[in-house]
Amino acid sequence: MAIIATTTAGTEVSDLMDRSFGLGYAVGSLILVAGLLSVLSIWYYRDRDLSVYPIIRKDAETTYWLAVVFSNSLGTAFGDFLTSNLGLSYIQGAFVTASVIGVVIALHYVTKLSDILLFWLAFIFTRPFGATFGDFLTKPVKDGGLSLPREYASAIAFILLAVVLFFSVRKEKKVHHLIE
């Protein structure tokens, strides 16, 4: 429920900045980056760690959820920026954000960059990927979508999630087996 609430809040904050305040997605994204960096800086200054597991203190949990709302808002604003400001199609926006997630995954395996930094980068870009890919599946063909009914789009998203989880769990079992 908290994830649903924060993704909804993320969409609302992004739209508030663009439509109500008239700031646009680019300026809104910059403000949200500053907000996210502020929250993460406060969290790090206080705890000397940005790890999301385990979070056992209430103040750390509050900071975590603030970071999640800023991340979701930023992700939404960035996805809208790709399609509204840069003029990318929904599938192009999904490809761009999926590529960023792919780069983050590659960086995890080929560099010694902080896993926590990479987590937050991947977390931010999952939101615009979901939004642009979802729009690609459901928006009318004349607008660059496939015009699929929401039930079909949901089924496709569920199948993709199941495939990712299957391979993730399978890999984890292999690693766990090698450790034993």
PyMOL commands that set and color helices and strands:
alter all, ss='L'
color gray80, all
select helices_A, chain A and resi 2-20+24-47+58-85+90-110+115-138+141-143+150-179
alter helices_A, ss='H'
color red, helices_A
deselect
rebuild
show_as cartoon
